[in-house]
Amino acid sequence: MRPKRLKSCLLVVILLGLSFLQYSETARAAGVRPLFMNMDLRPGDQRTFEITLMPGDVEELVDLTLYESIQQLSGALMYQLPTNPSFSPTSWVTLDTSTVRVLPGEETTVTGTVRVPFTASGSHTVIIMVEPRAPDVASGISFQVRYAVRLNIRIEGVGLRATAELISIEVTPDEQGAPRITARIRNTSTLDYLVSGEVVIRDQNKRLVERVSMKTAAAVTAGADATRVYPGATVDFLGNITRPIEPGDYSMQTFFRYAEAGQILQKDDLVIHAGEYAFPGFENSVALIVSPSTAEHVLRDGERKSQVFEFESIVGEPVRVGISLREVTSNYEHSLVPWLELRSQEEFILPPRAKTRLAMTIAVPRSGLEGSYHGQAVFQAFGTESNTLYGEIAVPLSVLVGTEHSQALEIRSVGSQVVDEESIYLAVDLYNSGNIAFLPGVQGIIFGEDGDFVERVVLEFPEEMDSLLPMFSQQVGAMAHLPESGQYELELQITSAQEEILKEKHTIFVAR
C-alpha cells in the first residue's frame, strides 16, 4: 500500500549569518545583499544604507523586522525581538518600509537610516531580518527562507578600551572519554573583537607535550581560527588533548589574543590520574607517533623511491624502536616486501618526547610487472629500562606499477539470514580477481517470484576498509525488508568509479 501524499509546508531556519534556504517544487526566494554592514560612527552621527532584494521566479511579499542579537556560549549568535525597544540599538534604525513586494526580474531596494544618540559609544549589533512570506502550499514540501542582515555599529568614545577576562579553565572527559580543555572567556568591555588562543602543556621537565588550539564550536563549524566576541558576552573555547599523557603532574600555559593587542596569560597545574581519560586512536601504541600512517606510490619498472618516516616520542622516558617488514599474508603474489630495503639498523633509541626520521628504499624490479603490490612497515616501541612492549604501529605500504590494470571481481557466494519478522540480512562474498586494489560499489535489486520489483539495497564493506587487495576476499552485507517467505531473485550490480564491472543474478530463499 502506498502512503498517502503528504500535504504540508515545512519551515526551516538556517542561521548563516543569517540566511535561510528556501526551496519548493519551483525555485523561489528573493536573495539579499549585503548580509553584513560595518559602520564606524561618532555620537550624534546619521548614516543611510541600502539593502537590495534580488528576485526569485515568482512575486513575493517580504517582511523586514529589527532584531537584537545574543551571543551563546558556543560563540554562535541567536536573535530575538527587542525586550525593551526604547533602550535597544534597534531604536536607532529606521527603514523606509517594513513590507516589500519583490517582482520577478526586478531588484528592489530598501533604504534605512542609523541615528546614533549623543550618549552612545562602543559596539552595537542590529539584525534586519528579511523574511519572505510563506507560500500557500497545496502539496509537496516548501522551505521558507529568511536572511539576517547584520548591522555592526561601532561608535567612537573617549577612553574606550578592549578588555577580557578568563573566567575559568578546566579539563574534563569529552563524549569519547578524551581530555577536553574548556576555557570560558568574557568580553568585559563595550567593544567587539576577535579572540583566538591556545594551551601549551609541558611535563615536569618542561618538555613540550602538546599545543592545543582553542576554538569555539561556532568557529569549528565555520572552519575559522578566531571568534568575534561581542560586548558583555561569555563564550567557551574548547580544545582536545589528542596525544596520550601518562599519569603525572603537568603544567598548562594558557594564552589568548583579543582585539589588536590584548592578551590573557595564565599558568595552571594539570594532574592526570591513571585511567582517568581515554585516548582514541592510540589503542595500539601509547608511546610513539609515526607519520605517514599509510604510504602509496606510483612507480615504473626498475624505479627506486625513498620512503621517509618521522617518529615522535610522546612519553617521558627513552623508547627503543624496533623496525620490521611484514607480509599482508603468507605466500602473497602481490607482496611488496622483497622490494624494500632499510637504510638503518633494525632498532634505535628515541629520547623522551623527541623526534627523528629514518628512510627505506623501494626498488621495483625490471621484470614487466603490472598491478598493485602491498606490504607493511611495522614499528614496535619498548621501554628501555623495563623492556616492556608499549605497542606496535603497522603502516600499510602500496606501490602501483605499470599501466595494464584490471579491476575484476568474482562473487564466490550469496547467502541470507532471517533477522526478525520483517527483515533478512544479505551477505555476499567478493573476491578481487584483478591485479590492483580498489573498493567497488555493490548494489542489489530484489525481485519477487512474479518478477516485480521489491527493494533496492546497498551492500556495505566494513567501515574501516578502504580497498580490497588483489587475491583477497571480503564479505559485504545489507539488511533487506522481506516480510514474506518465498523465493526471490537478487540482481547484483558492482561498479567502480560509476562504471559497471560485474552484474549477476542469484536466487535467495526466505523461510519463516
C-alpha positions as CSV (number, residue, x, y, z in Angstrom):
1,M,0.0,0.0,0.0
2,R,1.4,3.4,-0.9
3,P,1.5,6.1,1.7
4,K,-0.9,9.0,1.3
5,R,0.6,12.1,-0.2
6,L,1.9,14.4,2.4
7,K,0.4,17.9,2.4
8,S,2.5,20.2,4.4
9,C,4.6,23.3,4.5
10,L,7.9,22.8,6.2
11,L,9.6,25.9,7.7
12,V,13.3,25.5,8.0
13,V,15.5,28.1,9.7
14,I,19.2,28.2,8.8
15,L,21.2,31.0,10.6
16,L,24.1,31.7,8.4
17,G,25.0,34.9,9.5
18,L,21.9,34.7,8.9
19,S,20.4,33.2,5.8
20,F,17.6,30.7,5.5
21,L,17.3,28.4,2.5
22,Q,14.0,28.3,0.6
23,Y,13.1,25.6,-1.8
24,S,9.9,24.3,-3.3
25,E,8.9,22.5,-6.5
26,T,10.0,25.6,-8.4
27,A,12.9,27.7,-7.4
28,R,11.7,30.5,-5.2
29,A,13.2,33.1,-2.8
30,A,14.4,36.6,-3.1
31,G,18.1,36.9,-2.3
32,V,19.6,39.7,-0.2
33,R,22.8,41.8,-0.4
34,P,24.7,42.6,1.6
35,L,24.5,40.3,4.6
36,F,26.9,42.3,6.7
37,M,27.4,46.0,7.1
38,N,30.1,47.7,9.3
39,M,29.6,51.3,10.3
40,D,32.2,53.3,12.2
41,L,30.4,56.3,13.6
42,R,30.6,59.0,16.2
43,P,27.9,60.1,18.8
44,G,25.2,62.1,17.0
45,D,26.1,60.8,13.5
46,Q,23.4,59.9,11.0
47,R,24.1,57.4,8.2
48,T,21.9,55.9,5.5
49,F,22.3,52.4,4.0
50,E,20.6,50.3,1.4
51,I,19.5,46.6,1.2
52,T,18.9,45.1,-2.2
53,L,16.3,42.3,-2.5
54,M,17.0,40.1,-5.5
55,P,14.0,38.5,-7.2
56,G,13.1,34.9,-7.4
57,D,10.9,33.5,-10.2
58,V,7.6,34.4,-8.6
59,E,6.2,37.5,-7.0
60,E,6.9,37.6,-3.2
61,L,5.9,39.7,-0.2
62,V,8.9,40.2,2.0
63,D,8.8,41.5,5.6
64,L,11.7,43.3,7.3
65,T,11.9,43.3,11.1
66,L,14.5,44.6,13.5
67,Y,16.0,42.1,16.0
68,E,18.6,42.1,18.7
69,S,21.5,39.5,18.8
70,I,22.6,37.4,21.8
71,Q,25.8,35.5,21.7
72,Q,25.7,32.0,23.1
73,L,28.4,30.0,24.9
74,S,29.1,28.2,21.6
75,G,30.0,31.6,20.0
76,A,27.0,31.5,17.7
77,L,24.5,34.3,17.6
78,M,20.8,33.9,18.3
79,Y,18.2,36.5,17.5
80,Q,15.2,37.9,19.4
81,L,12.8,40.8,19.2
82,P,13.9,43.7,21.5
83,T,12.7,43.2,25.0
84,N,12.9,46.9,25.8
85,P,12.8,48.8,22.5
86,S,13.4,52.2,24.0
87,F,16.8,51.2,25.3
88,S,17.8,48.9,22.4
89,P,20.0,49.9,19.5
90,T,17.2,48.8,17.3
91,S,15.5,52.1,18.1
92,W,18.4,53.9,16.3
93,V,17.5,52.2,13.0
94,T,14.6,53.1,10.8
95,L,13.6,51.6,7.4
96,D,11.6,53.4,4.7
97,T,9.3,50.3,4.6
98,S,8.7,47.1,6.6
99,T,7.0,45.2,3.8
100,V,8.3,44.9,0.2
101,R,6.7,43.4,-2.9
102,V,9.5,41.8,-4.9
103,L,8.6,41.1,-8.6
104,P,10.4,38.6,-10.9
105,G,13.2,40.1,-12.9
106,E,13.3,43.3,-10.9
107,E,15.6,44.1,-7.9
108,T,14.1,46.1,-5.1
109,T,16.0,48.5,-2.8
110,V,15.1,49.3,0.8
111,T,16.7,52.3,2.4
112,G,17.5,52.6,6.1
113,T,18.9,55.2,8.4
114,V,21.0,54.9,11.6
115,R,20.8,57.8,14.0
116,V,23.3,57.5,16.8
117,P,22.4,59.1,20.2
118,F,24.9,61.7,21.6
119,T,25.3,59.5,24.7
120,A,26.1,56.3,22.8
121,S,29.5,54.6,22.5
122,G,31.0,51.2,21.9
123,S,29.9,48.3,19.6
124,H,26.3,47.5,18.9
125,T,24.7,45.0,16.6
126,V,21.3,45.2,15.0
127,I,19.8,42.4,12.9
128,I,17.5,43.3,10.0
129,M,15.5,40.0,9.5
130,V,14.3,39.7,5.9
131,E,11.5,37.1,5.7
132,P,9.7,36.2,2.5
133,R,6.2,35.2,3.5
134,A,5.5,31.5,3.4
135,P,3.7,30.5,0.1
136,D,0.4,28.7,0.2
137,V,1.3,25.0,-0.4
138,A,-1.3,22.6,-1.6
139,S,1.0,19.6,-1.7
140,G,4.7,18.7,-1.5
141,I,7.3,20.4,0.6
142,S,8.3,24.0,0.7
143,F,11.2,25.5,2.6
144,Q,10.7,29.1,3.7
145,V,13.9,31.1,3.9
146,R,14.9,34.2,5.8
147,Y,18.0,36.3,5.9
148,A,19.6,38.1,8.8
149,V,21.4,41.2,7.7
150,R,23.9,42.1,10.4
151,L,24.4,45.7,11.0
152,N,27.6,46.3,13.1
153,I,27.6,49.8,14.6
154,R,30.9,50.9,16.2
155,I,30.8,54.3,17.9
156,E,33.9,56.2,18.9
157,G,34.2,57.2,22.6
158,V,36.7,58.7,24.9
159,G,38.6,56.1,26.9
160,L,37.2,53.0,25.2
161,R,39.4,50.0,25.6
162,A,39.0,46.4,24.8
163,T,39.2,44.2,27.9
164,A,38.6,40.5,28.5
165,E,38.6,38.0,31.4
166,L,39.4,34.4,31.6
167,I,36.6,33.2,34.0
168,S,37.6,29.6,34.2
169,I,39.6,26.8,32.7
170,E,39.1,23.1,33.3
171,V,39.9,19.7,31.9
172,T,37.1,17.1,31.7
173,P,36.4,14.0,29.6
174,D,34.5,14.5,26.3
175,E,32.0,12.1,24.8
176,Q,34.7,9.6,24.0
177,G,36.5,10.0,27.3
178,A,39.3,12.1,25.9
179,P,40.5,15.1,27.9
180,R,38.9,18.3,26.7
181,I,40.0,21.7,27.8
182,T,37.3,24.4,28.3
183,A,38.3,28.0,28.7
184,R,35.5,30.4,29.4
185,I,36.2,34.0,28.2
186,R,34.1,37.1,28.9
187,N,34.2,40.3,27.0
188,T,34.2,42.8,29.8
189,S,34.3,45.9,27.5
190,T,31.8,47.7,25.3
191,L,33.8,46.8,22.1
192,D,33.5,43.6,19.9
193,Y,36.7,41.9,18.9
194,L,38.2,38.7,17.6
195,V,39.6,36.1,20.1
196,S,41.9,33.2,19.4
197,G,44.1,31.1,21.7
198,E,46.0,28.0,22.6
199,V,47.0,26.0,25.7
200,V,50.6,24.6,25.9
201,I,51.1,21.5,28.0
202,R,54.5,20.6,29.4
203,D,55.8,17.8,31.6
204,Q,57.7,18.2,34.9
205,N,61.0,18.6,32.9
206,K,59.5,21.5,30.9
207,R,59.4,19.3,27.8
208,L,56.6,20.1,25.3
209,V,53.8,17.6,25.4
210,E,51.2,19.3,23.1
211,R,50.0,22.6,21.8
212,V,46.2,22.6,21.9
213,S,44.4,25.1,19.7
214,M,41.3,26.6,21.4
215,K,38.3,27.2,19.3
216,T,34.6,27.8,19.9
217,A,32.0,25.4,18.5
218,A,30.9,28.1,16.1
219,A,34.5,28.6,14.8
220,V,34.9,24.8,14.2
221,T,31.7,24.7,12.2
222,A,32.8,27.7,10.1
223,G,36.4,26.5,9.7
224,A,37.7,29.6,11.4
225,D,40.6,30.0,13.9
226,A,39.1,33.0,15.7
227,T,35.7,34.0,17.0
228,R,34.3,37.5,17.3
229,V,33.1,38.1,20.9
230,Y,30.5,40.8,21.4
231,P,30.3,43.2,24.4
232,G,29.2,41.5,27.6
233,A,29.2,38.0,26.0
234,T,30.6,34.9,27.7
235,V,32.0,32.3,25.3
236,D,33.5,28.8,25.7
237,F,36.7,28.0,23.8
238,L,37.4,24.2,23.5
239,G,40.4,22.1,22.7
240,N,41.1,18.4,23.0
241,I,44.4,16.9,24.2
242,T,44.9,14.4,21.4
243,R,48.1,12.7,22.4
244,P,48.2,10.2,25.2
245,I,49.5,11.5,28.5
246,E,50.9,9.3,31.2
247,P,49.6,9.7,34.8
248,G,51.5,12.5,36.5
249,D,51.9,16.3,37.0
250,Y,51.9,18.7,34.1
251,S,51.6,22.5,33.6
252,M,49.2,24.3,31.3
253,Q,50.2,27.7,29.9
254,T,47.0,29.4,28.6
255,F,47.4,32.2,26.0
256,F,44.6,34.1,24.4
257,R,44.8,37.0,22.0
258,Y,42.0,39.5,21.6
259,A,41.4,42.8,19.8
260,E,44.6,44.2,18.3
261,A,47.0,43.9,21.2
262,G,45.1,42.3,24.1
263,Q,46.5,39.2,25.8
264,I,45.4,36.8,28.5
265,L,48.2,34.7,30.1
266,Q,47.6,32.1,32.8
267,K,49.5,29.1,34.1
268,D,47.8,26.2,35.8
269,D,48.7,22.8,37.1
270,L,47.3,19.7,35.4
271,V,47.2,16.3,37.2
272,I,46.5,13.2,35.2
273,H,45.3,10.1,37.1
274,A,45.6,6.6,35.9
275,G,42.6,5.5,33.9
276,E,41.0,9.0,34.1
277,Y,40.9,9.6,30.3
278,A,40.8,7.6,27.0
279,F,42.9,8.5,24.0
280,P,41.0,7.3,20.9
281,G,43.3,6.3,18.0
282,F,46.2,5.2,20.2
283,E,44.9,1.8,21.2
284,N,47.9,0.1,19.7
285,S,50.7,2.3,21.0
286,V,50.8,4.8,23.8
287,A,54.5,5.8,23.3
288,L,55.0,6.7,19.7
289,I,53.6,8.6,16.8
290,V,54.6,7.6,13.3
291,S,53.9,9.5,10.1
292,P,52.8,9.0,7.5
293,S,50.1,6.5,8.7
294,T,50.0,5.0,5.2
295,A,52.2,5.3,2.1
296,E,51.2,4.9,-1.6
297,H,53.4,5.3,-4.6
298,V,53.1,5.0,-8.4
299,L,56.4,3.7,-9.9
300,R,57.8,2.3,-13.1
301,D,59.7,-0.9,-13.7
302,G,63.2,-0.5,-12.3
303,E,62.5,2.7,-10.5
304,R,63.8,3.4,-7.0
305,K,62.0,5.6,-4.4
306,S,62.7,6.7,-0.9
307,Q,60.1,6.5,1.8
308,V,60.8,8.6,4.9
309,F,59.1,8.0,8.2
310,E,59.0,10.5,11.1
311,F,58.9,9.3,14.7
312,E,57.8,11.3,17.7
313,S,58.1,10.0,21.3
314,I,55.1,11.0,23.4
315,V,56.4,9.6,26.7
316,G,58.8,10.9,29.3
317,E,61.3,8.1,29.1
318,P,63.6,6.8,26.3
319,V,61.9,4.4,23.9
320,R,63.6,1.6,21.9
321,V,62.0,1.3,18.5
322,G,62.2,-2.0,16.6
323,I,61.7,-2.0,12.8
324,S,60.5,-4.9,10.7
325,L,58.7,-5.7,7.4
326,R,55.5,-7.8,7.3
327,E,53.6,-9.5,4.5
328,V,49.9,-8.8,4.3
329,T,49.5,-12.6,4.1
330,S,51.9,-15.6,3.6
331,N,53.0,-16.5,0.0
332,Y,51.3,-13.4,-1.4
333,E,51.9,-13.0,-5.1
334,H,51.5,-9.2,-4.8
335,S,54.0,-8.8,-2.0
336,L,55.9,-5.6,-1.8
337,V,58.3,-6.8,1.0
338,P,61.1,-8.1,-1.3
339,W,61.4,-4.6,-2.8
340,L,62.0,-2.9,0.5
341,E,65.5,-2.0,1.8
342,L,66.1,-0.4,5.3
343,R,68.7,2.3,5.4
344,S,69.3,2.0,9.2
345,Q,69.7,-0.6,11.9
346,E,66.7,-2.7,12.8
347,E,66.3,-0.7,16.1
348,F,67.2,2.6,17.6
349,I,66.7,4.6,20.8
350,L,64.4,7.6,20.7
351,P,64.9,10.1,23.6
352,P,61.9,11.3,25.7
353,R,59.5,13.5,23.6
354,A,62.0,13.7,20.8
355,K,61.6,13.4,17.1
356,T,63.7,11.6,14.4
357,R,63.5,10.3,10.9
358,L,64.5,7.2,9.0
359,A,64.2,6.1,5.4
360,M,63.8,3.0,3.4
361,T,64.2,2.4,-0.3
362,I,61.5,0.9,-2.6
363,A,63.3,-0.8,-5.5
364,V,60.9,-2.0,-8.3
365,P,62.3,-5.0,-10.2
366,R,62.9,-4.7,-14.0
367,S,60.5,-7.5,-14.9
368,G,57.5,-6.0,-16.6
369,L,55.2,-6.3,-13.5
370,E,51.7,-4.9,-13.6
371,G,49.3,-4.1,-10.8
372,S,49.4,-3.0,-7.2
373,Y,51.8,-4.5,-4.6
374,H,51.4,-4.4,-0.8
375,G,53.2,-4.8,2.5
376,Q,53.6,-3.3,5.9
377,A,56.3,-1.5,7.8
378,V,56.0,-2.4,11.5
379,F,57.4,-0.3,14.3
380,Q,57.4,-1.6,17.9
381,A,58.0,0.6,20.9
382,F,59.7,-0.8,24.1
383,G,60.7,0.7,27.4
384,T,64.5,0.8,27.6
385,E,64.6,0.0,31.3
386,S,61.7,-2.4,31.7
387,N,61.8,-3.8,28.1
388,T,58.0,-3.6,28.2
389,L,56.3,-3.6,24.8
390,Y,54.2,-0.4,24.7
391,G,52.6,-1.5,21.4
392,E,53.2,-1.5,17.7
393,I,52.2,0.5,14.7
394,A,51.8,-1.1,11.3
395,V,52.0,1.3,8.4
396,P,50.4,-0.1,5.1
397,L,52.6,0.4,2.0
398,S,51.5,0.0,-1.6
399,V,53.0,0.6,-5.0
400,L,51.2,0.7,-8.3
401,V,53.3,-0.5,-11.2
402,G,52.6,-0.4,-14.9
403,T,49.6,0.6,-16.9
404,E,47.8,-2.7,-17.6
405,H,45.5,-2.6,-14.7
406,S,42.5,-4.9,-14.2
407,Q,39.6,-4.3,-11.9
408,A,37.9,-7.6,-11.8
409,L,35.7,-9.3,-9.1
410,E,34.2,-12.7,-8.6
411,I,31.1,-13.4,-6.5
412,R,32.1,-16.5,-4.5
413,S,28.8,-17.0,-2.6
414,V,25.5,-15.3,-1.7
415,G,23.6,-16.0,1.5
416,S,20.7,-14.7,3.5
417,Q,19.7,-15.0,7.2
418,V,16.3,-14.1,8.8
419,V,16.8,-11.4,11.3
420,D,13.2,-10.7,12.5
421,E,9.6,-11.0,11.3
422,E,10.2,-8.5,8.5
423,S,13.9,-8.3,7.8
424,I,16.7,-10.5,6.4
425,Y,20.5,-10.0,6.2
426,L,22.1,-10.4,2.8
427,A,25.7,-11.5,2.7
428,V,27.8,-11.6,-0.5
429,D,31.4,-12.9,-0.6
430,L,33.5,-11.0,-3.1
431,Y,37.0,-12.0,-4.5
432,N,39.3,-9.5,-6.1
433,S,40.5,-11.4,-9.2
434,G,42.1,-8.4,-10.8
435,N,45.6,-7.1,-10.3
436,I,45.0,-3.8,-8.4
437,A,43.4,-2.9,-5.1
438,F,40.2,-0.9,-5.2
439,L,36.9,-0.6,-3.3
440,P,33.9,-1.3,-5.5
441,G,30.3,-0.2,-5.1
442,V,27.8,-3.1,-4.6
443,Q,24.1,-2.8,-5.1
444,G,21.4,-5.4,-5.1
445,I,17.9,-5.2,-6.7
446,I,15.4,-7.7,-5.3
447,F,12.6,-9.1,-7.4
448,G,9.7,-11.3,-6.3
449,E,8.7,-14.6,-7.9
450,D,6.5,-12.8,-10.4
451,G,9.3,-10.5,-11.5
452,D,8.0,-7.4,-9.7
453,F,10.5,-5.0,-8.1
454,V,10.6,-5.4,-4.3
455,E,13.6,-3.4,-3.0
456,R,17.0,-1.9,-3.8
457,V,19.8,-2.4,-1.2
458,V,23.4,-1.1,-0.9
459,L,25.8,-3.7,0.4
460,E,28.5,-2.2,2.6
461,F,32.1,-3.0,3.2
462,P,33.4,-2.8,6.8
463,E,33.7,0.9,7.8
464,E,37.5,0.7,8.4
465,M,38.2,-0.8,5.0
466,D,39.5,1.5,2.2
467,S,40.3,-1.1,-0.5
468,L,40.1,-4.7,-1.4
469,L,43.6,-6.1,-2.2
470,P,44.2,-8.4,-5.2
471,M,43.6,-12.1,-4.4
472,F,41.7,-11.1,-1.2
473,S,38.1,-11.9,-0.3
474,Q,35.6,-9.8,1.7
475,Q,32.0,-10.2,2.8
476,V,29.7,-7.3,2.2
477,G,26.2,-7.1,3.6
478,A,22.9,-5.3,3.9
479,M,19.6,-5.5,5.6
480,A,16.5,-6.1,3.4
481,H,12.9,-5.7,4.2
482,L,11.3,-9.0,3.1
483,P,8.4,-9.9,5.4
484,E,7.0,-12.7,3.2
485,S,8.5,-16.2,2.9
486,G,9.4,-17.4,-0.6
487,Q,11.8,-17.3,-3.4
488,Y,13.4,-14.0,-4.6
489,E,15.8,-13.0,-7.3
490,L,18.8,-10.9,-6.3
491,E,20.4,-8.9,-9.1
492,L,23.9,-7.8,-8.0
493,Q,25.4,-4.7,-9.7
494,I,29.1,-4.0,-9.0
495,T,30.7,-0.7,-10.1
496,S,33.9,1.2,-9.8
497,A,34.1,4.9,-10.5
498,Q,30.5,4.7,-11.6
499,E,31.4,2.1,-14.3
500,E,29.8,-1.3,-14.2
501,I,32.3,-4.1,-13.9
502,L,30.0,-7.1,-13.0
503,K,26.3,-7.9,-13.0
504,E,25.0,-11.3,-11.8
505,K,21.6,-12.7,-10.7
506,H,21.2,-15.1,-7.8
507,T,18.3,-16.8,-6.2
508,I,17.6,-16.4,-2.5
509,F,15.1,-18.1,-0.3
510,V,13.3,-16.7,2.7
511,A,11.8,-19.3,5.1
512,R,10.0,-18.3,8.3
